[in-house]
């Protein structure tokens, strides 16, 4: 009976440790990467604001070069939407919209994933 009691205590401790640690782990996360590009800032900005240019450097576009792509609006302006649909499960289906532009400074996108899971 003493051994059973010790086994039960060990199991409770093993279960309790991850639960206690979860209380202190951040509930959200951010991903940030930096790359130095030896070009004038405005030239780089004018290139990346066009969503159609992402095919030249996107990991996802290279995973399925045959994915179906559709566009609506004027590329490089607020409201432009680039949508994709791929048979490759890792690429899936979704769309990206330019929601805010600060010329030469900032581009805000909204990514909407539909397959293999829904997320914004």
N, C-alpha and C positions, 0 to 999 in steps of 0.2 A: 504494500500500500504506500510505503514511503517513496518508492521509485515512481509510482504513478503520480504522486503529488509533485515530485521534482520535474517530471516530464510536462505536466500541466503548467507549471510555473514557467518553464522554458518556452513553451508554446505561446503563452500570454505575452511574455517579453518580446518574442520574435514578431508577434502581431502588433504590439504596442509601439515598437520603435518606429516603423514607417508612418504610423498614424501621428505620432508626436512630431516627427520631422516634417510632415506635410503641413503642420500648423505654421512653420517658419519659412517655408519655401514660397517665393513670389508666385502670385496667381496669374501673372501675365509675363510676356517676354517680348523682346524686340530683337531684330536682326539688323545689324549695321555693318557695312563693309566700306572700305575706302580704297580707291585706286587713284594714283596720280597720273593725269593725262597731260602730256607736254604740248598743250594747244591753248589758244586764247579761250577764256571762259565762255564768251558769247558764242564762239564757233561750236564748242562742245554742246552748249545748251540748245542751240539751233538744230543740232543733229539729234539729240535724244528726245526732244519734244515731239518728234514725229514717230508715232507708234509703229508705222510701217517699217522704220529703220531697225526695230528690235529684231527682225528676222536675221539681221547680220551679226548679232551678238547674243541672242537668247539661247540658253541651254535647252529650253523646252522646244523651240523651233527646230533645233538641230536633232532632237530626239525623234521627231516625226516630220520630215520635210514635206510629206504628202498630206498633211492635215488640211482640212477645209477651213479657209479664212474668209470672213466677211467684214466689211467696214461700213460705218455710217457716219455722216457728218464730214467736216473739213479737218483733215489731219493736222495736228499741231495746234488745235484750238479747243477751248472748253466745250465739252459735250461730244467730242469725237469718241466713237466706240469701235474697238477692235475685238472681234469675236473669233473663237476657234472651236473646232470640233475634230477630235482625233479618235481613231480606233484604238490607239495605244492607251492602255489604262493609266499609265503614269502621266500622260499629258491631259487626257480627258476632254471636257467641254467647259467653256467659260467665256468671259469677256472682261475687257479692261476699258475703263472710261477715264478720260481726262476731266477732272472735276474742278481744278483750280490751276491757274498759271500766274506766276509772277515773273515777267519777262527777265531773262538772264539770271534768275535767282532760284526759282522753285517750281516744281511740277507736282501736283497731287493727283494720284490715281485712285480709282476704286476698282478692286479686283473682285469679280463675282465668279465663283466656281459652281458648276452644276453637276458635273460628273468627274470622278467617281464618288464625290461627296459634295454636299451643298455647304457653301461658306462664303462670307463676304469679308 
